[in-house]
């Protein structure tokens, strides 16, 4: 096993060198980046299309999904009425607020002795 690996690495070493790889990279790095970007873009577009238009759910799976995610909430009418009344009282108090004394006229202000 070790002898086969050594022979393989020796053959690869004859045809491959780090200098050739770096030279290839420096000459073609823009094309390589663009091709990688384009490949990732195509994979993303395919995944998006597949998730939108190619889904397959049986009727049983659809029913289970609806039961799991769209449970009806219980409407608590009593608590709702209490909150509405509290908000109405707050608005009514805010509208009827009056200033009892005008501090700019100086009435009722005593001087310090």
C-alpha positions in Angstrom: 0.0 0.0 0.0 2.8 2.4 1.0 4.7 1.5 -2.1 1.7 2.2 -4.4 1.2 5.6 -2.7 4.8 6.5 -3.1 4.8 5.5 -6.8 1.6 7.6 -7.4 3.2 10.7 -5.7 6.3 10.3 -7.7 4.3 10.3 -11.0 2.3 13.2 -9.9 5.5 15.1 -8.9 6.8 14.7 -12.4 3.9 16.6 -14.0 2.9 19.0 -11.2 4.9 21.8 -9.7 4.0 24.6 -7.4 5.6 27.1 -9.7 3.3 26.0 -12.6 0.2 26.2 -10.4 1.0 29.7 -9.1 1.8 30.9 -12.6 -1.5 29.5 -13.9 -3.3 31.2 -10.9 -1.7 34.6 -11.6 -2.5 34.5 -15.3 -6.2 33.3 -14.9 -7.4 34.4 -11.5 -10.1 36.8 -12.8 -11.6 34.1 -15.0 -11.5 31.6 -12.1 -13.2 34.0 -9.7 -15.8 34.9 -12.3 -16.5 31.2 -13.1 -16.8 30.3 -9.4 -19.2 33.3 -8.9 -21.3 32.2 -11.9 -21.4 28.6 -10.7 -22.6 29.7 -7.2 -25.1 32.0 -8.8 -26.5 29.2 -10.9 -26.8 26.9 -8.0 -28.6 29.5 -5.9 -31.0 30.3 -8.8 -31.7 26.6 -9.2 -32.3 26.1 -5.5 -34.6 29.1 -5.4 -36.6 27.9 -8.4 -36.8 24.4 -7.0 -38.0 25.5 -3.6 -40.7 27.7 -5.2 -42.1 25.7 -8.1 -41.0 22.1 -7.7 -42.3 21.2 -4.2 -44.2 17.9 -3.8 -46.4 17.4 -0.8 -49.0 14.7 -0.5 -52.4 15.5 1.0 -51.4 13.9 4.3 -48.2 16.0 4.5 -50.2 19.2 3.7 -52.7 18.4 6.4 -49.9 17.8 9.0 -48.2 21.0 8.0 -51.4 23.0 8.4 -52.2 21.4 11.8 -48.6 22.0 13.0 -48.2 25.7 11.9 -51.7 27.2 11.7 -53.4 26.5 15.0 -56.3 28.7 15.7 -55.9 31.0 18.7 -58.6 31.3 21.3 -60.1 34.8 21.4 -60.5 36.0 25.0 -63.3 38.5 24.7 -63.4 39.5 28.4 -59.7 40.4 28.5 -60.1 42.2 25.2 -62.9 44.3 26.6 -60.9 45.2 29.7 -57.9 46.4 27.6 -60.2 48.5 25.3 -61.9 50.1 28.4 -58.5 50.8 29.9 -57.3 52.5 26.7 -60.5 54.5 26.4 -60.1 55.7 30.1 -56.5 56.7 29.4 -57.5 58.7 26.3 -60.4 60.3 28.2 -58.0 61.4 31.1 -55.5 62.7 28.6 -58.1 64.9 26.9 -59.5 66.3 30.1 -56.2 67.3 31.7 -56.1 70.9 32.7 -53.4 73.0 34.3 -54.6 74.3 37.6 -52.1 77.2 38.0 -50.3 79.3 35.4 -46.7 79.5 36.5 -45.9 82.2 34.0 -48.3 84.8 35.6 -46.8 84.4 39.1 -50.1 84.1 40.9 -49.8 82.2 44.2 -46.0 82.4 44.2 -44.4 83.5 47.4 -41.1 85.3 47.6 -38.3 84.0 49.7 -37.4 86.1 52.6 
